[in-house]
Amino acid sequence: MNYLLGLIGMFELLDGLLTSWAIKSQHVLEGNLFVSAISGSWYYLFIKMLGGVVSITALWMVGKRFPKIGIFATSIIFVFYAGVLTWNATILF
């Protein structure tokens, strides 16, 4: 499970960097209305990383207390993020 949590953290960072680059180079617009005002700035990456740390910590805590639920939830989020990054890569490259 810790391996998946590490990969989710790397996916979060990669997604933030790719999104920031795409917005700054005007290839795309941010679709999330909550962060569209700050997208492309360092605030965006800070909030993205903070959200990632909070999410990974919550998943880790659930996994410690309820291992089967933790592994299931972490696996689902891993697959979702892999899909998001694949989608972004096909759009950007």
PDB file of N, CA, C and O in Angstrom:
ATOM      1  N   MET A   1       0.824  -1.190   0.000  1.00  0.00           N
ATOM      2  CA  MET A   1       0.000   0.000   0.000  1.00  0.00           C
ATOM      3  C   MET A   1       0.868   1.254   0.000  1.00  0.00           C
ATOM      4  O   MET A   1       0.540   2.238  -0.664  1.00  0.00           O
ATOM      5  N   ASN A   2       1.969   1.225   0.738  1.00  0.00           N
ATOM      6  CA  ASN A   2       2.844   2.400   0.777  1.00  0.00           C
ATOM      7  C   ASN A   2       3.408   2.720  -0.604  1.00  0.00           C
ATOM      8  O   ASN A   2       3.611   3.884  -0.946  1.00  0.00           O
ATOM      9  N   TYR A   3       3.661   1.668  -1.397  1.00  0.00           N
ATOM     10  CA  TYR A   3       4.147   1.850  -2.758  1.00  0.00           C
ATOM     11  C   TYR A   3       3.111   2.612  -3.590  1.00  0.00           C
ATOM     12  O   TYR A   3       3.451   3.543  -4.319  1.00  0.00           O
ATOM     13  N   LEU A   4       1.846   2.205  -3.472  1.00  0.00           N
ATOM     14  CA  LEU A   4       0.775   2.894  -4.202  1.00  0.00           C
ATOM     15  C   LEU A   4       0.620   4.339  -3.733  1.00  0.00           C
ATOM     16  O   LEU A   4       0.381   5.232  -4.547  1.00  0.00           O
ATOM     17  N   LEU A   5       0.753   4.572  -2.446  1.00  0.00           N
ATOM     18  CA  LEU A   5       0.652   5.939  -1.927  1.00  0.00           C
ATOM     19  C   LEU A   5       1.769   6.813  -2.482  1.00  0.00           C
ATOM     20  O   LEU A   5       1.543   7.975  -2.818  1.00  0.00           O
ATOM     21  N   GLY A   6       2.970   6.258  -2.579  1.00  0.00           N
ATOM     22  CA  GLY A   6       4.084   6.996  -3.173  1.00  0.00           C
ATOM     23  C   GLY A   6       3.825   7.321  -4.637  1.00  0.00           C
ATOM     24  O   GLY A   6       4.107   8.428  -5.095  1.00  0.00           O
ATOM     25  N   LEU A   7       3.284   6.345  -5.371  1.00  0.00           N
ATOM     26  CA  LEU A   7       2.959   6.587  -6.772  1.00  0.00           C
ATOM     27  C   LEU A   7       1.856   7.635  -6.930  1.00  0.00           C
ATOM     28  O   LEU A   7       1.908   8.460  -7.842  1.00  0.00           O
ATOM     29  N   ILE A   8       0.876   7.603  -6.056  1.00  0.00           N
ATOM     30  CA  ILE A   8      -0.181   8.617  -6.103  1.00  0.00           C
ATOM     31  C   ILE A   8       0.414  10.004  -5.866  1.00  0.00           C
ATOM     32  O   ILE A   8       0.027  10.968  -6.526  1.00  0.00           O
ATOM     33  N   GLY A   9       1.348  10.106  -4.929  1.00  0.00           N
ATOM     34  CA  GLY A   9       2.021  11.382  -4.689  1.00  0.00           C
ATOM     35  C   GLY A   9       2.780  11.862  -5.913  1.00  0.00           C
ATOM     36  O   GLY A   9       2.742  13.046  -6.246  1.00  0.00           O
ATOM     37  N   MET A  10       3.474  10.942  -6.589  1.00  0.00           N
ATOM     38  CA  MET A  10       4.189  11.325  -7.812  1.00  0.00           C
ATOM     39  C   MET A  10       3.212  11.699  -8.923  1.00  0.00           C
ATOM     40  O   MET A  10       3.470  12.629  -9.688  1.00  0.00           O
ATOM     41  N   PHE A  11       2.092  10.983  -9.018  1.00  0.00           N
ATOM     42  CA  PHE A  11       1.073  11.329 -10.009  1.00  0.00           C
ATOM     43  C   PHE A  11       0.516  12.722  -9.749  1.00  0.00           C
ATOM     44  O   PHE A  11       0.292  13.496 -10.679  1.00  0.00           O
ATOM     45  N   GLU A  12       0.296  13.030  -8.486  1.00  0.00           N
ATOM     46  CA  GLU A  12      -0.225  14.354  -8.104  1.00  0.00           C
ATOM     47  C   GLU A  12       0.748  15.447  -8.535  1.00  0.00           C
ATOM     48  O   GLU A  12       0.340  16.452  -9.116  1.00  0.00           O
ATOM     49  N   LEU A  13       2.017  15.252  -8.252  1.00  0.00           N
ATOM     50  CA  LEU A  13       3.035  16.232  -8.637  1.00  0.00           C
ATOM     51  C   LEU A  13       3.118  16.364 -10.157  1.00  0.00           C
ATOM     52  O   LEU A  13       3.147  17.477 -10.682  1.00  0.00           O
ATOM     53  N   LEU A  14       3.156  15.250 -10.855  1.00  0.00           N
ATOM     54  CA  LEU A  14       3.234  15.277 -12.310  1.00  0.00           C
ATOM     55  C   LEU A  14       2.003  15.946 -12.919  1.00  0.00           C
ATOM     56  O   LEU A  14       2.125  16.729 -13.861  1.00  0.00           O
ATOM     57  N   ASP A  15       0.833  15.645 -12.390  1.00  0.00           N
ATOM     58  CA  ASP A  15      -0.396  16.277 -12.879  1.00  0.00           C
ATOM     59  C   ASP A  15      -0.357  17.782 -12.667  1.00  0.00           C
ATOM     60  O   ASP A  15      -0.741  18.544 -13.554  1.00  0.00           O
ATOM     61  N   GLY A  16       0.105  18.218 -11.497  1.00  0.00           N
ATOM     62  CA  GLY A  16       0.201  19.652 -11.229  1.00  0.00           C
ATOM     63  C   GLY A  16       1.180  20.349 -12.154  1.00  0.00           C
ATOM     64  O   GLY A  16       0.899  21.435 -12.662  1.00  0.00           O
ATOM     65  N   LEU A  17       2.328  19.728 -12.371  1.00  0.00           N
ATOM     66  CA  LEU A  17       3.333  20.330 -13.254  1.00  0.00           C
ATOM     67  C   LEU A  17       2.853  20.376 -14.705  1.00  0.00           C
ATOM     68  O   LEU A  17       3.015  21.391 -15.383  1.00  0.00           O
ATOM     69  N   LEU A  18       2.263  19.275 -15.179  1.00  0.00           N
ATOM     70  CA  LEU A  18       1.748  19.256 -16.546  1.00  0.00           C
ATOM     71  C   LEU A  18       0.632  20.269 -16.746  1.00  0.00           C
ATOM     72  O   LEU A  18       0.589  20.958 -17.765  1.00  0.00           O
ATOM     73  N   THR A  19      -0.260  20.359 -15.787  1.00  0.00           N
ATOM     74  CA  THR A  19      -1.368  21.301 -15.889  1.00  0.00           C
ATOM     75  C   THR A  19      -0.853  22.735 -15.863  1.00  0.00           C
ATOM     76  O   THR A  19      -1.299  23.566 -16.654  1.00  0.00           O
ATOM     77  N   SER A  20       0.075  23.031 -14.968  1.00  0.00           N
ATOM     78  CA  SER A  20       0.641  24.384 -14.906  1.00  0.00           C
ATOM     79  C   SER A  20       1.330  24.747 -16.214  1.00  0.00           C
ATOM     80  O   SER A  20       1.157  25.856 -16.720  1.00  0.00           O
ATOM     81  N   TRP A  21       2.114  23.816 -16.768  1.00  0.00           N
ATOM     82  CA  TRP A  21       2.792  24.072 -18.032  1.00  0.00           C
ATOM     83  C   TRP A  21       1.789  24.310 -19.157  1.00  0.00           C
ATOM     84  O   TRP A  21       1.954  25.231 -19.957  1.00  0.00           O
ATOM     85  N   ALA A  22       0.752  23.479 -19.214  1.00  0.00           N
ATOM     86  CA  ALA A  22      -0.238  23.603 -20.286  1.00  0.00           C
ATOM     87  C   ALA A  22      -1.017  24.908 -20.184  1.00  0.00           C
ATOM     88  O   ALA A  22      -1.351  25.511 -21.204  1.00  0.00           O
ATOM     89  N   ILE A  23      -1.307  25.346 -18.975  1.00  0.00           N
ATOM     90  CA  ILE A  23      -2.052  26.592 -18.789  1.00  0.00           C
ATOM     91  C   ILE A  23      -1.166  27.786 -19.124  1.00  0.00           C
ATOM     92  O   ILE A  23      -1.608  28.719 -19.794  1.00  0.00           O
ATOM     93  N   LYS A  24       0.074  27.762 -18.663  1.00  0.00           N
ATOM     94  CA  LYS A  24       0.990  28.874 -18.947  1.00  0.00           C
ATOM     95  C   LYS A  24       1.278  28.998 -20.436  1.00  0.00           C
ATOM     96  O   LYS A  24       1.423  30.108 -20.948  1.00  0.00           O
ATOM     97  N   SER A  25       1.361  27.871 -21.136  1.00  0.00           N
ATOM     98  CA  SER A  25       1.635  27.924 -22.573  1.00  0.00           C
ATOM     99  C   SER A  25       0.347  28.074 -23.386  1.00  0.00           C
ATOM    100  O   SER A  25       0.382  28.043 -24.616  1.00  0.00           O
ATOM    101  N   GLN A  26      -0.769  28.235 -22.714  1.00  0.00           N
ATOM    102  CA  GLN A  26      -2.089  28.496 -23.308  1.00  0.00           C
ATOM    103  C   GLN A  26      -2.558  27.372 -24.226  1.00  0.00           C
ATOM    104  O   GLN A  26      -3.232  27.616 -25.227  1.00  0.00           O
ATOM    105  N   HIS A  27      -2.195  26.141 -23.877  1.00  0.00           N
ATOM    106  CA  HIS A  27      -2.697  24.986 -24.620  1.00  0.00           C
ATOM    107  C   HIS A  27      -4.083  24.569 -24.139  1.00  0.00           C
ATOM    108  O   HIS A  27      -4.889  24.054 -24.913  1.00  0.00           O
ATOM    109  N   VAL A  28      -4.348  24.795 -22.863  1.00  0.00           N
ATOM    110  CA  VAL A  28      -5.622  24.378 -22.268  1.00  0.00           C
ATOM    111  C   VAL A  28      -6.102  25.431 -21.275  1.00  0.00           C
ATOM    112  O   VAL A  28      -5.358  26.334 -20.892  1.00  0.00           O
ATOM    113  N   LEU A  29      -7.350  25.294 -20.871  1.00  0.00           N
ATOM    114  CA  LEU A  29      -7.920  26.087 -19.786  1.00  0.00           C
ATOM    115  C   LEU A  29      -8.243  25.136 -18.641  1.00  0.00           C
ATOM    116  O   LEU A  29      -8.595  23.978 -18.867  1.00  0.00           O
ATOM    117  N   GLU A  30      -8.123  25.626 -17.425  1.00  0.00           N
ATOM    118  CA  GLU A  30      -8.441  24.816 -16.246  1.00  0.00           C
ATOM    119  C   GLU A  30      -9.945  24.601 -16.198  1.00  0.00           C
ATOM    120  O   GLU A  30     -10.718  25.557 -16.256  1.00  0.00           O
ATOM    121  N   GLY A  31     -10.356  23.344 -16.092  1.00  0.00           N
ATOM    122  CA  GLY A  31     -11.772  23.010 -16.060  1.00  0.00           C
ATOM    123  C   GLY A  31     -12.379  23.075 -14.667  1.00  0.00           C
ATOM    124  O   GLY A  31     -13.601  23.140 -14.535  1.00  0.00           O
ATOM    125  N   ASN A  32     -11.554  23.059 -13.628  1.00  0.00           N
ATOM    126  CA  ASN A  32     -12.051  23.111 -12.258  1.00  0.00           C
ATOM    127  C   ASN A  32     -12.330  24.568 -11.899  1.00  0.00           C
ATOM    128  O   ASN A  32     -11.403  25.372 -11.802  1.00  0.00           O
ATOM    129  N   LEU A  33     -13.587  24.904 -11.704  1.00  0.00           N
ATOM    130  CA  LEU A  33     -13.969  26.283 -11.425  1.00  0.00           C
ATOM    131  C   LEU A  33     -13.396  26.813 -10.117  1.00  0.00           C
ATOM    132  O   LEU A  33     -13.196  28.018  -9.969  1.00  0.00           O
ATOM    133  N   PHE A  34     -13.133  25.919  -9.172  1.00  0.00           N
ATOM    134  CA  PHE A  34     -12.624  26.349  -7.872  1.00  0.00           C
ATOM    135  C   PHE A  34     -11.188  26.852  -7.943  1.00  0.00           C
ATOM    136  O   PHE A  34     -10.806  27.729  -7.168  1.00  0.00           O
ATOM    137  N   VAL A  35     -10.392  26.319  -8.851  1.00  0.00           N
ATOM    138  CA  VAL A  35      -8.981  26.701  -8.925  1.00  0.00           C
ATOM    139  C   VAL A  35      -8.616  27.426 -10.218  1.00  0.00           C
ATOM    140  O   VAL A  35      -7.449  27.749 -10.436  1.00  0.00           O
ATOM    141  N   SER A  36      -9.591  27.681 -11.068  1.00  0.00           N
ATOM    142  CA  SER A  36      -9.271  28.315 -12.355  1.00  0.00           C
ATOM    143  C   SER A  36      -8.676  29.712 -12.186  1.00  0.00           C
ATOM    144  O   SER A  36      -7.880  30.144 -13.019  1.00  0.00           O
ATOM    145  N   ALA A  37      -9.045  30.418 -11.132  1.00  0.00           N
ATOM    146  CA  ALA A  37      -8.517  31.773 -10.914  1.00  0.00           C
ATOM    147  C   ALA A  37      -7.025  31.763 -10.564  1.00  0.00           C
ATOM    148  O   ALA A  37      -6.316  32.724 -10.862  1.00  0.00           O
ATOM    149  N   ILE A  38      -6.550  30.699  -9.942  1.00  0.00           N
ATOM    150  CA  ILE A  38      -5.139  30.663  -9.538  1.00  0.00           C
ATOM    151  C   ILE A  38      -4.318  29.694 -10.377  1.00  0.00           C
ATOM    152  O   ILE A  38      -3.120  29.538 -10.140  1.00  0.00           O
ATOM    153  N   SER A  39      -4.938  29.045 -11.346  1.00  0.00           N
ATOM    154  CA  SER A  39      -4.204  28.060 -12.142  1.00  0.00           C
ATOM    155  C   SER A  39      -3.067  28.723 -12.907  1.00  0.00           C
ATOM    156  O   SER A  39      -3.211  29.830 -13.425  1.00  0.00           O
ATOM    157  N   GLY A  40      -1.958  28.041 -12.967  1.00  0.00           N
ATOM    158  CA  GLY A  40      -0.772  28.568 -13.629  1.00  0.00           C
ATOM    159  C   GLY A  40       0.158  29.322 -12.694  1.00  0.00           C
ATOM    160  O   GLY A  40       1.257  29.698 -13.102  1.00  0.00           O
ATOM    161  N   SER A  41      -0.249  29.554 -11.455  1.00  0.00           N
ATOM    162  CA  SER A  41       0.603  30.265 -10.498  1.00  0.00           C
ATOM    163  C   SER A  41       1.182  29.260  -9.496  1.00  0.00           C
ATOM    164  O   SER A  41       0.802  28.089  -9.476  1.00  0.00           O
ATOM    165  N   TRP A  42       2.100  29.744  -8.676  1.00  0.00           N
ATOM    166  CA  TRP A  42       2.692  28.856  -7.683  1.00  0.00           C
ATOM    167  C   TRP A  42       1.672  28.490  -6.610  1.00  0.00           C
ATOM    168  O   TRP A  42       1.820  27.461  -5.950  1.00  0.00           O
ATOM    169  N   TYR A  43       0.631  29.319  -6.421  1.00  0.00           N
ATOM    170  CA  TYR A  43      -0.433  28.973  -5.472  1.00  0.00           C
ATOM    171  C   TYR A  43      -1.117  27.671  -5.889  1.00  0.00           C
ATOM    172  O   TYR A  43      -1.457  26.830  -5.057  1.00  0.00           O
ATOM    173  N   TYR A  44      -1.305  27.532  -7.185  1.00  0.00           N
ATOM    174  CA  TYR A  44      -1.959  26.335  -7.713  1.00  0.00           C
ATOM    175  C   TYR A  44      -1.175  25.084  -7.323  1.00  0.00           C
ATOM    176  O   TYR A  44      -1.740  24.124  -6.799  1.00  0.00           O
ATOM    177  N   LEU A  45       0.126  25.105  -7.582  1.00  0.00           N
ATOM    178  CA  LEU A  45       0.942  23.938  -7.228  1.00  0.00           C
ATOM    179  C   LEU A  45       0.968  23.699  -5.725  1.00  0.00           C
ATOM    180  O   LEU A  45       0.949  22.552  -5.279  1.00  0.00           O
ATOM    181  N   PHE A  46       1.011  24.772  -4.943  1.00  0.00           N
ATOM    182  CA  PHE A  46       1.011  24.637  -3.488  1.00  0.00           C
ATOM    183  C   PHE A  46      -0.283  23.968  -3.013  1.00  0.00           C
ATOM    184  O   PHE A  46      -0.244  23.026  -2.220  1.00  0.00           O
ATOM    185  N   ILE A  47      -1.415  24.453  -3.494  1.00  0.00           N
ATOM    186  CA  ILE A  47      -2.702  23.886  -3.083  1.00  0.00           C
ATOM    187  C   ILE A  47      -2.833  22.451  -3.577  1.00  0.00           C
ATOM    188  O   ILE A  47      -3.356  21.593  -2.866  1.00  0.00           O
ATOM    189  N   LYS A  48      -2.364  22.188  -4.785  1.00  0.00           N
ATOM    190  CA  LYS A  48      -2.413  20.837  -5.342  1.00  0.00           C
ATOM    191  C   LYS A  48      -1.583  19.875  -4.491  1.00  0.00           C
ATOM    192  O   LYS A  48      -2.027  18.767  -4.189  1.00  0.00           O
ATOM    193  N   MET A  49      -0.384  20.298  -4.110  1.00  0.00           N
ATOM    194  CA  MET A  49       0.476  19.438  -3.293  1.00  0.00           C
ATOM    195  C   MET A  49      -0.077  19.281  -1.875  1.00  0.00           C
ATOM    196  O   MET A  49      -0.009  18.196  -1.298  1.00  0.00           O
ATOM    197  N   LEU A  50      -0.618  20.357  -1.319  1.00  0.00           N
ATOM    198  CA  LEU A  50      -1.212  20.275   0.012  1.00  0.00           C
ATOM    199  C   LEU A  50      -2.389  19.302   0.012  1.00  0.00           C
ATOM    200  O   LEU A  50      -2.526  18.488   0.925  1.00  0.00           O
ATOM    201  N   GLY A  51      -3.233  19.388  -1.010  1.00  0.00           N
ATOM    202  CA  GLY A  51      -4.348  18.445  -1.131  1.00  0.00           C
ATOM    203  C   GLY A  51      -3.864  17.016  -1.275  1.00  0.00           C
ATOM    204  O   GLY A  51      -4.458  16.091  -0.721  1.00  0.00           O
ATOM    205  N   GLY A  52      -2.778  16.834  -2.025  1.00  0.00           N
ATOM    206  CA  GLY A  52      -2.208  15.500  -2.186  1.00  0.00           C
ATOM    207  C   GLY A  52      -1.688  14.932  -0.879  1.00  0.00           C
ATOM    208  O   GLY A  52      -1.915  13.762  -0.570  1.00  0.00           O
ATOM    209  N   VAL A  53      -0.992  15.756  -0.114  1.00  0.00           N
ATOM    210  CA  VAL A  53      -0.451  15.305   1.178  1.00  0.00           C
ATOM    211  C   VAL A  53      -1.589  14.943   2.132  1.00  0.00           C
ATOM    212  O   VAL A  53      -1.526  13.923   2.819  1.00  0.00           O
ATOM    213  N   VAL A  54      -2.619  15.770   2.172  1.00  0.00           N
ATOM    214  CA  VAL A  54      -3.766  15.491   3.050  1.00  0.00           C
ATOM    215  C   VAL A  54      -4.451  14.191   2.624  1.00  0.00           C
ATOM    216  O   VAL A  54      -4.791  13.361   3.468  1.00  0.00           O
ATOM    217  N   SER A  55      -4.653  14.014   1.315  1.00  0.00           N
ATOM    218  CA  SER A  55      -5.309  12.803   0.812  1.00  0.00           C
ATOM    219  C   SER A  55      -4.491  11.550   1.092  1.00  0.00           C
ATOM    220  O   SER A  55      -5.031  10.533   1.528  1.00  0.00           O
ATOM    221  N   ILE A  56      -3.190  11.625   0.842  1.00  0.00           N
ATOM    222  CA  ILE A  56      -2.327  10.468   1.077  1.00  0.00           C
ATOM    223  C   ILE A  56      -2.277  10.132   2.563  1.00  0.00           C
ATOM    224  O   ILE A  56      -2.285   8.960   2.938  1.00  0.00           O
ATOM    225  N   THR A  57      -2.226  11.150   3.402  1.00  0.00           N
ATOM    226  CA  THR A  57      -2.229  10.917   4.851  1.00  0.00           C
ATOM    227  C   THR A  57      -3.530  10.253   5.288  1.00  0.00           C
ATOM    228  O   THR A  57      -3.511   9.326   6.097  1.00  0.00           O
ATOM    229  N   ALA A  58      -4.659  10.721   4.759  1.00  0.00           N
ATOM    230  CA  ALA A  58      -5.953  10.125   5.110  1.00  0.00           C
ATOM    231  C   ALA A  58      -6.014   8.668   4.652  1.00  0.00           C
ATOM    232  O   ALA A  58      -6.480   7.803   5.393  1.00  0.00           O
ATOM    233  N   LEU A  59      -5.548   8.397   3.440  1.00  0.00           N
ATOM    234  CA  LEU A  59      -5.540   7.015   2.955  1.00  0.00           C
ATOM    235  C   LEU A  59      -4.622   6.137   3.801  1.00  0.00           C
ATOM    236  O   LEU A  59      -4.958   4.987   4.086  1.00  0.00           O
ATOM    237  N   TRP A  60      -3.490   6.656   4.196  1.00  0.00           N
ATOM    238  CA  TRP A  60      -2.563   5.900   5.029  1.00  0.00           C
ATOM    239  C   TRP A  60      -3.188   5.577   6.385  1.00  0.00           C
ATOM    240  O   TRP A  60      -3.054   4.462   6.890  1.00  0.00           O
ATOM    241  N   MET A  61      -3.877   6.571   6.972  1.00  0.00           N
ATOM    242  CA  MET A  61      -4.521   6.360   8.272  1.00  0.00           C
ATOM    243  C   MET A  61      -5.645   5.328   8.178  1.00  0.00           C
ATOM    244  O   MET A  61      -5.797   4.487   9.064  1.00  0.00           O
ATOM    245  N   VAL A  62      -6.430   5.396   7.104  1.00  0.00           N
ATOM    246  CA  VAL A  62      -7.478   4.395   6.910  1.00  0.00           C
ATOM    247  C   VAL A  62      -6.857   3.019   6.746  1.00  0.00           C
ATOM    248  O   VAL A  62      -7.355   2.037   7.298  1.00  0.00           O
ATOM    249  N   GLY A  63      -5.764   2.948   5.984  1.00  0.00           N
ATOM    250  CA  GLY A  63      -5.091   1.676   5.765  1.00  0.00           C
ATOM    251  C   GLY A  63      -4.514   1.068   7.028  1.00  0.00           C
ATOM    252  O   GLY A  63      -4.471  -0.155   7.164  1.00  0.00           O
ATOM    253  N   LYS A  64      -4.071   1.902   7.950  1.00  0.00           N
ATOM    254  CA  LYS A  64      -3.541   1.399   9.220  1.00  0.00           C
ATOM    255  C   LYS A  64      -4.651   0.770  10.061  1.00  0.00           C
ATOM    256  O   LYS A  64      -4.451  -0.261  10.703  1.00  0.00           O
ATOM    257  N   ARG A  65      -5.817   1.404  10.048  1.00  0.00           N
ATOM    258  CA  ARG A  65      -6.915   0.938  10.895  1.00  0.00           C
ATOM    259  C   ARG A  65      -7.738  -0.161  10.225  1.00  0.00           C
ATOM    260  O   ARG A  65      -8.143  -1.132  10.865  1.00  0.00           O
ATOM    261  N   PHE A  66      -7.976   0.013   8.915  1.00  0.00           N
ATOM    262  CA  PHE A  66      -8.774  -0.943   8.147  1.00  0.00           C
ATOM    263  C   PHE A  66      -7.989  -1.324   6.889  1.00  0.00           C
ATOM    264  O   PHE A  66      -8.221  -0.742   5.830  1.00  0.00           O
ATOM    265  N   PRO A  67      -7.075  -2.278   6.980  1.00  0.00           N
ATOM    266  CA  PRO A  67      -6.168  -2.575   5.867  1.00  0.00           C
ATOM    267  C   PRO A  67      -6.866  -2.905   4.542  1.00  0.00           C
ATOM    268  O   PRO A  67      -6.449  -2.406   3.496  1.00  0.00           O
ATOM    269  N   LYS A  68      -7.901  -3.719   4.560  1.00  0.00           N
ATOM    270  CA  LYS A  68      -8.568  -4.088   3.314  1.00  0.00           C
ATOM    271  C   LYS A  68      -9.240  -2.884   2.656  1.00  0.00           C
ATOM    272  O   LYS A  68      -9.148  -2.709   1.441  1.00  0.00           O
ATOM    273  N   ILE A  69      -9.902  -2.070   3.440  1.00  0.00           N
ATOM    274  CA  ILE A  69     -10.550  -0.869   2.898  1.00  0.00           C
ATOM    275  C   ILE A  69      -9.495   0.111   2.393  1.00  0.00           C
ATOM    276  O   ILE A  69      -9.679   0.739   1.351  1.00  0.00           O
ATOM    277  N   GLY A  70      -8.396   0.241   3.123  1.00  0.00           N
ATOM    278  CA  GLY A  70      -7.321   1.138   2.714  1.00  0.00           C
ATOM    279  C   GLY A  70      -6.701   0.743   1.386  1.00  0.00           C
ATOM    280  O   GLY A  70      -6.464   1.590   0.525  1.00  0.00           O
ATOM    281  N   ILE A  71      -6.440  -0.547   1.224  1.00  0.00           N
ATOM    282  CA  ILE A  71      -5.855  -1.029  -0.034  1.00  0.00           C
ATOM    283  C   ILE A  71      -6.850  -0.855  -1.179  1.00  0.00           C
ATOM    284  O   ILE A  71      -6.469  -0.454  -2.278  1.00  0.00           O
ATOM    285  N   PHE A  72      -8.117  -1.154  -0.926  1.00  0.00           N
ATOM    286  CA  PHE A  72      -9.134  -0.996  -1.968  1.00  0.00           C
ATOM    287  C   PHE A  72      -9.259   0.466  -2.392  1.00  0.00           C
ATOM    288  O   PHE A  72      -9.235   0.764  -3.586  1.00  0.00           O
ATOM    289  N   ALA A  73      -9.389   1.371  -1.439  1.00  0.00           N
ATOM    290  CA  ALA A  73      -9.537   2.798  -1.748  1.00  0.00           C
ATOM    291  C   ALA A  73      -8.289   3.340  -2.440  1.00  0.00           C
ATOM    292  O   ALA A  73      -8.398   4.101  -3.402  1.00  0.00           O
ATOM    293  N   THR A  74      -7.126   2.962  -1.969  1.00  0.00           N
ATOM    294  CA  THR A  74      -5.875   3.421  -2.574  1.00  0.00           C
ATOM    295  C   THR A  74      -5.747   2.907  -4.004  1.00  0.00           C
ATOM    296  O   THR A  74      -5.299   3.637  -4.889  1.00  0.00           O
ATOM    297  N   SER A  75      -6.135   1.667  -4.231  1.00  0.00           N
ATOM    298  CA  SER A  75      -6.075   1.100  -5.579  1.00  0.00           C
ATOM    299  C   SER A  75      -7.018   1.822  -6.536  1.00  0.00           C
ATOM    300  O   SER A  75      -6.655   2.106  -7.678  1.00  0.00           O
ATOM    301  N   ILE A  76      -8.219   2.115  -6.071  1.00  0.00           N
ATOM    302  CA  ILE A  76      -9.192   2.832  -6.908  1.00  0.00           C
ATOM    303  C   ILE A  76      -8.658   4.216  -7.271  1.00  0.00           C
ATOM    304  O   ILE A  76      -8.736   4.620  -8.431  1.00  0.00           O
ATOM    305  N   ILE A  77      -8.118   4.944  -6.301  1.00  0.00           N
ATOM    306  CA  ILE A  77      -7.595   6.280  -6.555  1.00  0.00           C
ATOM    307  C   ILE A  77      -6.372   6.206  -7.474  1.00  0.00           C
ATOM    308  O   ILE A  77      -6.197   7.067  -8.336  1.00  0.00           O
ATOM    309  N   PHE A  78      -5.529   5.191  -7.299  1.00  0.00           N
ATOM    310  CA  PHE A  78      -4.378   5.001  -8.175  1.00  0.00           C
ATOM    311  C   PHE A  78      -4.822   4.811  -9.627  1.00  0.00           C
ATOM    312  O   PHE A  78      -4.285   5.450 -10.531  1.00  0.00           O
ATOM    313  N   VAL A  79      -5.795   3.941  -9.844  1.00  0.00           N
ATOM    314  CA  VAL A  79      -6.288   3.689 -11.203  1.00  0.00           C
ATOM    315  C   VAL A  79      -6.917   4.950 -11.781  1.00  0.00           C
ATOM    316  O   VAL A  79      -6.714   5.259 -12.956  1.00  0.00           O
ATOM    317  N   PHE A  80      -7.674   5.680 -10.975  1.00  0.00           N
ATOM    318  CA  PHE A  80      -8.283   6.922 -11.437  1.00  0.00           C
ATOM    319  C   PHE A  80      -7.215   7.927 -11.862  1.00  0.00           C
ATOM    320  O   PHE A  80      -7.315   8.525 -12.933  1.00  0.00           O
ATOM    321  N   TYR A  81      -6.198   8.114 -11.031  1.00  0.00           N
ATOM    322  CA  TYR A  81      -5.141   9.080 -11.344  1.00  0.00           C
ATOM    323  C   TYR A  81      -4.323   8.647 -12.557  1.00  0.00           C
ATOM    324  O   TYR A  81      -3.905   9.487 -13.354  1.00  0.00           O
ATOM    325  N   ALA A  82      -4.095   7.349 -12.701  1.00  0.00           N
ATOM    326  CA  ALA A  82      -3.405   6.865 -13.896  1.00  0.00           C
ATOM    327  C   ALA A  82      -4.217   7.191 -15.142  1.00  0.00           C
ATOM    328  O   ALA A  82      -3.653   7.546 -16.177  1.00  0.00           O
ATOM    329  N   GLY A  83      -5.533   7.072 -15.049  1.00  0.00           N
ATOM    330  CA  GLY A  83      -6.403   7.437 -16.166  1.00  0.00           C
ATOM    331  C   GLY A  83      -6.364   8.928 -16.460  1.00  0.00           C
ATOM    332  O   GLY A  83      -6.330   9.331 -17.623  1.00  0.00           O
ATOM    333  N   VAL A  84      -6.367   9.744 -15.424  1.00  0.00           N
ATOM    334  CA  VAL A  84      -6.296  11.199 -15.606  1.00  0.00           C
ATOM    335  C   VAL A  84      -4.987  11.586 -16.290  1.00  0.00           C
ATOM    336  O   VAL A  84      -4.988  12.383 -17.228  1.00  0.00           O
ATOM    337  N   LEU A  85      -3.887  11.032 -15.829  1.00  0.00           N
ATOM    338  CA  LEU A  85      -2.593  11.354 -16.440  1.00  0.00           C
ATOM    339  C   LEU A  85      -2.498  10.849 -17.874  1.00  0.00           C
ATOM    340  O   LEU A  85      -1.916  11.518 -18.729  1.00  0.00           O
ATOM    341  N   THR A  86      -3.059   9.688 -18.144  1.00  0.00           N
ATOM    342  CA  THR A  86      -3.075   9.176 -19.513  1.00  0.00           C
ATOM    343  C   THR A  86      -3.893  10.088 -20.409  1.00  0.00           C
ATOM    344  O   THR A  86      -3.477  10.420 -21.519  1.00  0.00           O
ATOM    345  N   TRP A  87      -5.057  10.489 -19.922  1.00  0.00           N
ATOM    346  CA  TRP A  87      -5.903  11.419 -20.676  1.00  0.00           C
ATOM    347  C   TRP A  87      -5.165  12.736 -20.952  1.00  0.00           C
ATOM    348  O   TRP A  87      -5.162  13.223 -22.082  1.00  0.00           O
ATOM    349  N   ASN A  88      -4.549  13.304 -19.925  1.00  0.00           N
ATOM    350  CA  ASN A  88      -3.808  14.563 -20.093  1.00  0.00           C
ATOM    351  C   ASN A  88      -2.659  14.412 -21.078  1.00  0.00           C
ATOM    352  O   ASN A  88      -2.405  15.308 -21.884  1.00  0.00           O
ATOM    353  N   ALA A  89      -1.970  13.288 -21.015  1.00  0.00           N
ATOM    354  CA  ALA A  89      -0.842  13.076 -21.931  1.00  0.00           C
ATOM    355  C   ALA A  89      -1.322  12.966 -23.373  1.00  0.00           C
ATOM    356  O   ALA A  89      -0.652  13.453 -24.282  1.00  0.00           O
ATOM    357  N   THR A  90      -2.465  12.338 -23.595  1.00  0.00           N
ATOM    358  CA  THR A  90      -2.971  12.234 -24.969  1.00  0.00           C
ATOM    359  C   THR A  90      -3.436  13.577 -25.489  1.00  0.00           C
ATOM    360  O   THR A  90      -3.337  13.844 -26.687  1.00  0.00           O
ATOM    361  N   ILE A  91      -3.938  14.421 -24.616  1.00  0.00           N
ATOM    362  CA  ILE A  91      -4.387  15.757 -25.033  1.00  0.00           C
ATOM    363  C   ILE A  91      -3.190  16.677 -25.306  1.00  0.00           C
ATOM    364  O   ILE A  91      -3.190  17.434 -26.278  1.00  0.00           O
ATOM    365  N   LEU A  92      -2.179  16.606 -24.447  1.00  0.00           N
ATOM    366  CA  LEU A  92      -1.061  17.549 -24.532  1.00  0.00           C
ATOM    367  C   LEU A  92       0.023  17.138 -25.506  1.00  0.00           C
ATOM    368  O   LEU A  92       0.707  17.999 -26.061  1.00  0.00           O
ATOM    369  N   PHE A  93       0.198  15.841 -25.728  1.00  0.00           N
ATOM    370  CA  PHE A  93       1.311  15.412 -26.569  1.00  0.00           C
ATOM    371  C   PHE A  93       0.808  14.728 -27.782  1.00  0.00           C
ATOM    372  O   PHE A  93       1.599  14.292 -28.618  1.00  0.00           O
TER     373      PHE A  93
END
